[in-house]
Amino acid sequence: MRKRKRHARAVLAGTTAAVLGLAGCDALGGGDDSGAAGTQARQAKPSPTPVWDSTPDSVAAVGDSITRGFDACTVLADCPEVSWATGSSTEVNSLAVRLLGAAKAATHSWNYAATGARMADVPGQMAQAVAEKPQLVTVMAGANDACRASTAAMTPVAEFRAEFEDALSTLRRALPKTQVYVASVPNLKRLWSQGRTNALGKQVWKLGICPSMLADADALDSAATLRRDTVQKRVEDYNTVLKEVCAKDVRCRFDGGAVYDFRFGTDQLSHWDWFHPSKDGQARLAEMAYRGVTAKPS
């Protein structure tokens, strides 16, 4: 009996010492990293490199006539020097100039957009851009997919999606870390409502600029209204596609509808066709893009 009591006391003493020892370790910070040493250890851990870099070293642009500066300088002609994405004009202060500085932008930015291009053309443009190994690619396309001879000829939404996915895949296969800034398709109906107030602009429209929206510019009957609303709905669907596809790529940023929502006035429209951006309009696009590229992650 006495042996059992001595044994029990020994066990109790050992257990008590162990508990006190553990308590002592915790009190001194040795049991976890909550003490000063642990804090220093946590601070010493390198922070992960952000996925989005707001200071890319080079810029390439793909897309349509807007990115080519069409009708911003002379009638029915490209003017890439005033492009919102890569232009050199001091009047515009393009995205490339804002990010890289004028001197570097001259040698580290490339414009592969083409007037008349639709989303189906963007994968090919992207393949050209890939050869330059840009750190940022801008995409603005979709207006010509809606600006067709008729609403029936507009690019189906499913095709538009597949073509945009193909363009991003083309980039990712070659340059998995290159960033992409995607601008929304402009509000074509608003451009019609602004431009139709100018007689000269309406004459230029008759040459074939965005007939699905701009044909019979003064017609306000139910058929014309339905036609324009159909085009507008397709533009909104395209923007939904751009947003959804871009969201699946951690190095892709959609502009959140900034271009679509911007209220272009007559000062921002070409005085040659009252539809494409003027130099002032191009500068506004550059401002929006710069804010989008340099914004901190939400």
MARRO-142705 format. One record per atom (N, C-alpha, C): z, y, x. Coordinates in steps of 0.1 Angstrom, whole numbers, plus 5000, padded with zeros to 4 digits. Example, Ala and Ser with C-alpha at 12.3 -4.5 7.8 and 13.67 -1.06 7.14 Angstrom:
<nodes>
507849435132 507849555123 507849675132 507149785128 507149895137 507950005129 
</nodes>
This chain:
<nodes>
500049885009 500050005000 500050125009 500950135019 501050245028 499650265035 499050155039 497750165046 496750225037 496750185024 495750245014 496050395013 497350435012 497650575011 497150655023 497450595035 496950665047 495450685047 494750575043 493350575043 492850685033 493450695021 493050795011 493250935017 494350955023 494651085029 493551125040 493251025047 492251045058 490851085052 490551015042 489251035035 489251175029 490351215022 490451345016 490451455026 491051435038 491051535048 489651555054 488951445056 487651445061 486751525051 486851485039 486051555029 486251705028 487551735028 487951875028 487351955039 487451895051 486951955063 485351975062 484751875057 483351885055 482951995046 483652005034 483352105024 483652245030 484852265038 485052385044 484052425055 483652315062 482652345072 481352395066 480852325055 479652375048 479852515043 480952545037 481252675032 481152775043 481752745054 481752835065 480352855070 479452755070 478052775074 477352875065 477552855052 476852945042 477353085044 478653095046 479253235047 478653305059 478353225070 477853285082 476353305082 475653245071 474253255070 473553145077 474253045081 473552935088 472952835079 473352835066 472852725057 471552765051 471152895051 469752925046 469353045054 468253115049 467753225057 468053365050 469253365043 469553485036 470353585046 470753545057 471353635067 470453715074 470953795085 470153885093 469053805100 469453685105 468453605113 467353565104 467753525091 466653485082 465753595078 466353715076 465553835072 464553865083 465053855096 464153885107 462953775107 463353655104 462353545104 461253575094 461753615082 460853645071 459953765075 460553865081 459753985084 458753945095 459053845103 458153815114 456953735110 456953685097 455853605092 454653705090 453453665095 452353755094 451853765079 451553875074 451153885060 449653835059 449353775048 447953725046 446953835046 445753815052 444753905052 444153925038 444054055032 443654075019 442254015017 441953955005 440653905003 439554015002 439954124996 439054234995 439254345006 438154375013 438254475024 437554605019 438354705018 437754835013 437054915024 436954855036 436254925047 435154835053 434154795046 433154705051 432354775062 431754705071 431054755082 429554775080 429054725069 427654735066 427354705051 426254765046 426054755031 424554725029 424354635020 422954605015 422954615000 421854664995 421654684981 420554604975 420754544963 419754474955 419754534941 418554514934 418554564921 417254624917 417254724908 415954774902 415754924906 414954994898 414455124901 415555224902 416755204896 417855304898 418255304912 418455184918 418855184932 417755224942 416455234937 415355284945 415255434943 416055504935 415955644933 414655684925 414155594917 412955624910 412955744901 411955834903 411855954895 412956054898 413656044908 414656144912 414156254920 412956234927 412356334935 411056384930 410156284927 408856324921 408556224910 407556254902 407256184890 406756044893 407255944887 406855804888 406755754902 407755784910 407755744924 409155714929 409255614938 410555584944 411055694953 412355714955 412855804964 414155744970 414055644978 415255564983 416255654990 415755764996 416755855003 417855914994 417655904981 418655954972 419355844965 419155724969 419755604962 421255614963 421955584952 423355594951 424055494961 423355384964 423855274972 423755304987 422555334991 422255345006 421555465010 421255565001 420555685005 421155765016 420355845022 420755935033 420956075029 420556115017 420656255012 422056305011 422256425017 423556485016 423856535002 422856544993 423056584979 423756474971 423556344976 424056234969 425256174975 425356174989 426456114996 426655974991 425755894994 425755754989 426955674993 427055554986 428155464989 428155435004 427055395010 426955365024 427455475033 427055595030 427455715038 428955735036 429455715024 430955735022 431755635029 431255515030 431955405036 431855405051 430655435056 430255415070 430155535078 429855655071 429555775078 427955775079 427455895080 425955905079 425255835091 425855855103 425155795115 425055645114 426255585111 426255435110 425455385098 425555455087 424755415075 423255405078 422755485087 421355485090 420955355096 421855285103 421455165110 422155035104 423155065095 423954945090 423854945074 422754985068 422554975054 421154945051 420854865041 419554825038 419354815022 418154855018 417854865003 416754775000 417054664993 416054564989 415854564975 416254664968 415954684953 414454714952 413954684939 412554714937 412354764923 411654864921 411354924908 410654824900 411154804887 410654704878 411354574879 412254554889 412854424891 413754384879 413754254876 414754204866 415654114873 416654054866 417653974873 416953854879 415853804874 415153694880 414653724894 414553854898 414053894911 415253904921 416453914916 417553944924 417853824934 417753704931 417953594941 417053614953 415853654951 414953674962 415353794970 415753894964 416254014971 417453984979 418353894973 419553854980 419253774992 418253694991 417853615003 417453705015 416753815011 416353915021 417553985027 418554025018 419754095023 420554005032 420553875029 421353785037 420953785052 419753805054 419253805068 419853915077 420354025070 421054135077 422554105079 423054005073 424453975074 425354085070 425154155059 425954265054 427354215050 428354305052 429654275048 429954315033 429054395027 429054435013 427654435007 427554374996 426254384988 426454444975 425654544971 425754604958 424654544949 425054524936 424054474927 424054564915 422854614911 422654684899 421354634893 421454554883 420254494877 420554464862 419454454854 419654424840 418954514830 418754644834 418154734825 416754694822 415954644832 414654594829 414554464822 415654394821 415754274813 415754304798 416354424796 416354474782 415254564779 414754634789 413554724787 412254654788 411954594777 410754514776 409754564765 408654504764 407654554754 408154544740 409054444738 409654424725 410954364726 411754364716 413054294717 412954144719 411854084713 411653944715 411353904730 410854004737 410553974751 411753994761 412854044756 414054064764 414553924770 415053934782 415553814789 416753754781 416653624777 417753564770 419053564778 420153574771 421453594778 421753474787 421453354783 421653234791 420853234804 419553284803 418753294815 419353394824 419753504819 420253614827 421453564834 422353484828 423553434834 423153334846 422153254843 421753154853 421153224865 420453334863 419753404874 420753474882 421753534876 422853604883 423653504891 423953394885 424753284893 423853244905 422553234903 421753184914 421753294925 421753424922 421853524932 423153514940 424253494933 425453484940 425553364949 424953254944 424953124951 424153144964 423053214963 422153244974 422953314985 423753414981 424553484990 425653394996 426353324988 427553244992 427153135002 425953075000 425552965009 425453015023 425053135025 424853195038 426053275043 426653345034 427653445038 428853435028 429753335030 430853305021 431853415020 431953505030 432953605030 432453745027 431153765025 430553895022 431053935008 431354065006 431854114994 430654154985 430854154972 429854194962 430454304953 429754414951 430154514941 429054514931 429354484918 428454474907 428554584897 427554664896 427554774886 427054734873 427654784862 427254744849 425854804845 425254744835 423954794830 424254924823 423455034825 423755154818 423555144803 424155244796 424055254781 422655304778 421755224775 420355264773 420155344760 420955314750 420855394738 421355534740 422355554748 422755694751 421655764759 421055704768 419955764776 418855804766 418555724756 417555764746 418055884738 419255884734 419755994726 419756124734 419956124747 419856244755 418456284758 417656194762 416256224766 415356264755 415656224743 414756254732 414756394728 415656474733 415656614730 414656694738 413956624748 413056694757 411556644754 410756734750 409356704747 408556644758 408756694770 408056644782 408556494785 409856474784 410356344786 409756234777 409656274764 409056184755 407656154757 406856244763 405456224767 405456124778 406356134788 406356044799 406755904794 407655894784 408155764779 406955684774 405955754769 404755694763 403955614773 404255644786 403555574797 404055434798 405155404791 405655264792 407055244797 407855354798 409155344802 410055294791 410655174794 411555104785 411155114770 410055054767 409455064753 410355004742 411154894746 411954834735 413054934730 413455034739 414355134734 413755264731 412755304739 412255444739 410955464731 410255354727 409055374719 409355444705 408455524701 408655604688 410055674689 410155754699 411555814702 412155884690 411255944682 411756024671 411955944658 411555824658 411755744646 413155704643 413655734631 415055704628 415155614616 414055544612 414055454601 414855324604 415055244594 415955124596 415355034607 414055014607 413454924617 413654974631 413455104633 413655164647 415155154651 416055174641 417455174644 417855024647 417354934640 417654794642 417154754656 415954794660 415354764673 416254814684 416754944683 417555004693 418954934694 419454904682 420754834682 420654694688 419554634686 419354494692 419254504707 418654604712 418554624727 419954654732 420654744725 422054784730 422954664730 422854574720 423754454719 423354364731 422154354735 421754274746 422254324759 422254454761 422854524772 424354484773 425054494762 426454464762 426654314766 425854234761 425954084764 425654064779 424754134785 424454124799 425754174807 426354274803 427554324810 428654224809 428754154798 429754054797 429553934807 428253904808 427853804818 428253844832 427853974836 428254024849 429754014852 430454054842 431954054843 432453904845 431953814837 432553674837 432153604850 430853614854 430353544866 431053604878 431153734879 431853804890 433253764891 433953744880 435353714880 435653574886 434653484887 434853354893 434753354908 434353474914 434253484928 435253584933 436153534942 437253624946 436853744955 435653734960 435053844967 434053924960 434153924947 433153994938 433954094929 433454214928 434154314920 433054374910 433454364897 432654424886 433154564884 432354654881 432754794879 433654824867 433854714859 434654734847 433954814836 432654824837 431954894827 431755044830 432055084842 432055224846 430755294844 429655224848 428355284846 427955284832 428255174825 427855174810 428655284803 429855304806 430755404799 430455544803 429755574814 429655704819 428655784809 429055904805 428355984796 427256064803 426156004807 425156074814 424656184805 424556314810 424056424803 422656464809 422056564804 420756604809 420756644824 421856694829 421956724843 421856594852 422356484846 422356364854 421056274852 420156324844 418856254841 417656324848 416756234853 415556284859 414856384850 414456494855 413656594847 412156554848 411856444854 410456394853 410356294842 411356214839 411256114828 412356114818 413456194821 414656204812 415156064808 415155974818 415755844816 416455794828 415755794840 416355754852 417355864857 418255824866 419255924871 418456024880 418956154879 418456254888 419256244901 419056334910 419956334922 421356354918 421656434908 423056454904 423556324898 422756254890 423156124885 423356024895 422556024905 422755924917 424055954924 424356084925 425656114932 426856064923 426756074910 427756024901 427955874903 426755804904 426855664906 427555624919 427255704929 427855684942 429355704942 429755804934 431155834933 431855714926 431255664915 431855554908 431955424917 430855404924 430855284933 431955294944 432055414950 433055434960 434455404955 434755464943 436055434937 436255284935 435255224930 435355074927 435554994940 434855024950 434954954963 436354974970 436855094969 438055134977 439355114969 439255094956 440455084948 441254964952 442554984951 443554874955 443454764944 443654644948 443654534938 444654554928 444354524915 445254544904 446254434903 
</nodes>
